[in-house]
Amino acid sequence: MAKLGYVFAVLLVLIGLVWMGQGSGYFPYPGESFMINQTPWIYWGALAAIVGVVVFAVTRSAQRR
């Protein structure tokens, strides 16, 4: 079960980073994406990355018990 938590956490962080990159225009892929240079996607990406870090910490804490 812990492995699933870690995988979910890493995916959330990676997705968050991609969304932040697209929202800021640093990662304009695909070129037709509606997310490019759209500030709200920077915030959504940051939120997803933060949630991923929290899930990672909770999973690690639960595994130590």
N, C-alpha and C positions, 0 to 999 in steps of 0.2 A: 504494500500500500504506500509505503514511503517513496518508492521509486516513481509511482504515478504522480505523487505530489511534486517531486523534483522536476519531472518532465513537464508538468503543467506550469510550474514556476518559470522554468527556462524558456518555454514557448511564449509565455506572457511577456517576459522581458525582451525577447527577440522581436516579437510583434510590436511591442511598444517602441523599440528603437527604430524599426522600419517606418512606423507611422510618424514618428518625430522627424525622421529624415525626409520623408515625402512632404510632410507639412511645411518644413522649412525650405524645401527646394534643393537640399543637398543630395537627395536620392530620388531623382525624377524618373522612376521606372514603375510601370510602363509609361511611356511618354504621354499617353492619352488619359492618364489617371486623373480623376476629379479631386484627388487629395493633394496634388502638387501645389505648393505655395499657398496653402490654406491654413491659417493660424490655428483654428480649432483642432486640427489633427495633431499639432504639437502637444496641446494639452491632453487630448485623449491618449496619445502615445505615452506621455509622462505618467498619466494615471495607470495605464496598463503595466508599465514597467514597475511602478511603485507597488501595485498589487502583486506582481510577480515576486518582488523581493519579500513582501510580507508572507506570501504563501510559502516561499522557501524557508523563511525563519520559523514559521509555525510548524512546518513539516520537520525541520531539524529539531525543534524543541520537543515535539511529540515523539520523535524517534528515540530521544535520549531517555525517556521515562521508562 
